[in-house]
Amino acid sequence: MKIGYPCINESLDCSSSRTFRLASYSEERLISSVEQNLACLRRILEYNVQHGMLFFRLTSGLVPFASHQVNTYNWQEHFQPTFKSLGDYIKSHNMRISMHPDQFVVLNSPNEQTVRNSIAELVYQGSVLDLMGLDTTAKLQIHGGGAYGDKPTALNRFADVYHTQLPEAVKARLCVENDDRTYSLQDCLVLHELTGMPIIFDNFHHECNSNGEPMREAVQLASQTWQPDRDGILMMDYSSQAPGERKGKHVQNIQEQLFHDFLAETEGLDMDLMLEIKDKEASALKAIEIARSMGRLK
């Protein structure tokens, strides 16, 4: 098991997603921003290794406007040595990496332009992982999209786009996550049958939107969609409900007893856990302590 957090380290004084306004776009601004973003990413990775957090989600904003038509600069060639160096560091420390494109990536949208934009974003983010030299256990994580009043048709539209429009390099990394409103674990299992994509399981979303499967059974069902040689072990998002807030709002700090109970319930099941908790590395460090105390981490 590896435990980590997404995108932002709140203990460091840098950001790996510096950007600028589209109206201010220039190659000079782009190069400067990417240089700063990748330098910060290196610091975050080093911090994570130092503290035993070996699962990390890269921000989508490493390269501003990377999938936008305004960006015609060959940033891939310019920054290839830096990306390779980052990838070498990741591999030498046995880290697990993922990326999670934003909500505007919707492969089953009836709008063809939305689908084209979504594919362009997936190609960009996949190319980051490719430039780092990471194998296909480094994943791109998306949601199922909308139901558009006809979920079976929407599921089939997703599968059609997957098979006919996605490059093989993207398909090799793509995973679908159960969400808290529309696509339950069972819906994602249908997508898995249609495409072969593994399912990134989100325990909190499952608590909000499920077909009643007990947590251990749900984790097992998702885990069975992962091919160890191609995909690695199950990636999971972990969070819990913020007390007194609207249903589905993520908690600010890890609720230690709930996390302990989750690990106890899933004893014997292997997974890498991404903590989607608002205080980021602070909760990840507490989670590591709990997992070690229970023998789930060395």
N, C-alpha and C positions, 0 to 999 in steps of 0.2 A: 504494500500500500504506500502510495505517495499522497501527501496532503499539500494543498496550495490555495492560492487566491487569485482573483483576476485583475490584471491590467495596471493598477495603480498601487504604488508603495507609499504609504503615508508617513513613513519614517525618514524618507529621503527628500532632499530639496530640489528634485528635478521631475520633469514630466517626459514620458516617452510618446506623447501625442500632441506635441506643439504644432500649431497650425496657423493659418492666416486667412483673411477674407478672400473669397474667390476673385473679387474685383481687383485684389492686389497681387494676383498670381504673377510670378516671374520665375525663371529657372534659378536665379540667384536665391530667392526666398525659399524655393523648394529645397535646394541643396543644403542651405543653412539649417532649415528645420529638420531635415532627415538626419543630418550629422548630429544635431543635438539630441534627437529622439533615440538614435542608435547608441549614442554615448550613455544616455540615461538608462536605456535597456540593459546595457552591460553592467551598470552599477546595481540595478535591481536584481539581475541574475546572480551577481556575486553576493549580494545581501542574502538572497534566498538560500544559496548553497551554504553560506556561513551558518544559517539558522535552521538548516535541515528541511526547508520547504522546497521539495523537488518536483512540484507540479505547478505550472504557471500558464496563465492565459495571456497571450500577447494582445496589446491593444490594436484595434482596427486602424488607428490613426498614425501608425509608424511613418507612412508616406502620404502626406496630404494630397487629396484629389487624385489618388493613384488610379482610380477607375473612372475618372471624369475625362471627357473628351478634351478638356483644356490642357491636360497633362500629356504632352507628346515627348517629353524628355526620357531618354533611356537611363532611368534611375537604376534599373536592374544591373546594367553593365558598370555604371559609375560606382555603385555601392557593393558590388559582388564580393570584393575581398572582405569588407566589414561584415556582411551577412555570413560569409563562410567562417570568419573568426568567431562570431557569436554561436554559430551552429557547432563548431568544434568544441567550444566551451560547454555548451548544453550536453553534447554527447559524452564528453570526458567526465562529466559529473552525473551522468545517468538521469538527467532531468526529463520530464514529460512536458510537452508543449501542446497547447491548443490555441485556436482563434475562434471568435464568435461574431460573425458579421452582424451588423445592426438590423433592426426590425424591418427596414425597407427592403431587405433581401427576401423576396417572396416568389418562389419558383412556380407556384400554382396560380399566380394572378391571371385573370382573364385579359389583363392589359399587356400586350406584347412588349411595349417599351419597358414596363416594369420588369418583365422577365429578362430582357436584354441587359438592363442595368444590374439586375441581380447576378447574372452570370458574369458580367465584367468584374463585379466586386469579388466574387468567389475566385475568379482567375487571379486577381491581384493578390488576395490573401493566400491562396495556395502557392503562388510564386514566391512569397516570402519564405514559406516553409521549405520550398524546393531550393531556393538560394542558400538557405542555411544547411542544406544537405541532410535534412531530417527524413527519416523513413516514414512510411505511411501509418505508423502508430501516432504521429502528430496529426491532429484532426481539425477539421472545419465543422463547426457546430451551428446548425440552423433549426428553426422551428418549421412546422408543417405548413404554416401559412393560414389563409382564410378558408372558411367552409363555403362561403358564397351561396348559402341557402341550399346547397346540394353537396354534402360532404363526399359521397362516393365518387361523384364526377370530379370534385376537387382533388381527391386522392389520385385518381387516374390521370388527371392533368399533370400533377406533380411527377408521376412516374414517366409520362410521355416526355416531358421536358428533360428529365434525368437521362433517359435512354437516347434521345435524339439530339440534344443540344449541348450537354455538358461535356467538356474535354475529359479524357480518361484521367488526366492528372488530378482533376477536381474530384471526380467520382471516387478515386482511390482514397481520398481523405474525408469525404462528406459523411456526416452523421446527422441524425434527426433527434431532437429533444422533445419529450412530452411537455406540453405547456399547461398553464393553469386554467384555461378557459375553453379551448377548442379541440385540440388534438391530445387525447388521453394516451396512456401507454398502449391500450388496445388499438387505437388508430395508428400509432407509430409502428406497431407490429404488422399491420396491414401494409404500411409503406415499406417495411423491411421485406415482406414477402414479394412486393412488386419490384423492388430495386436491389435488394441485398445490402442496403445501408445498415450499419449498426445503430443502435439506439443509445444515446446518452440519456441516462435516467436522472430525473430531478425529483428528489423525495418530496420537496415542498409542493411542487406542482401536482404531484400525485395525491398529496393530501387535499388539494383544492379541487382536483378534477380526475376522477378515476372510475373504474367499474367495480370497485370494492375489493380489489386484490389486497391481501395483507402485504405489509412492506417487504418482508423477506421474500415472499413469492414474486413480488413485482421486480425486485432487484435480480432475482434469478432469471426471470423471463427476459429482462433487458440484457443480462450478461450473456445469455445464450445466442444473442445476435452478433457477438464479437468473435471473429476468427483470430486466434492468438497470433499466428504467423503474420497476418496482414494488418490486423488492427490493434494488437496488444490486448491488455485486459480492459474490462469495463471502465469507462470514464463516467463519473457521477457528479452532479451538482448537488450540494447540500446546503440547506438553509432551514429556517423555521419562521413561524408567524410572529410579526411584531405585536406585542401585547397592546390591546386597545386601539389598534389601527385597522384600516379597511382590510378585508380578506385578501390575502395575496401579497401584502407588503412585507418585505424582508426585514428581519430583525437587525438591530443596530450592533449588538454584541452576541457572541455565541452563548446559547443557553446550555451550560455545561452538562446538566443532568440529562437534558434531551439528547445531546450528542452522545453521551455515555450510553443511554438506552438504545440509540440507533446502532451503535457499534455492537452492543450486546445482542440485539435482534438479528444482526447480519454476521454474527460470528461464523468464521469458516469460509466466507465469501470474499473473494479478492477483488479489489477495486482501487482506482485512484480518485481521490475526493477533491473537488473544487469547491471551496467555501464561498458561497455567494452571500456574504455577510458584510455589512456596510463598513465596519472598521478594519477590513482587509487583513493585513498580516498580523495584527494584534490577536484576532480570533484564531487565525491559522496556527499561531504559536501555542495557544491554549489547547487547540484540538490535537496538536502533535503530542503535547504532554499527556492528555487523556488517553490517546491511542497507545502511547508507550506504556502507560500504567496498566493497560489492559492486555498487553502483549501483541497488539496489532501492528506495532512499529518497533524496530530494533533501536 
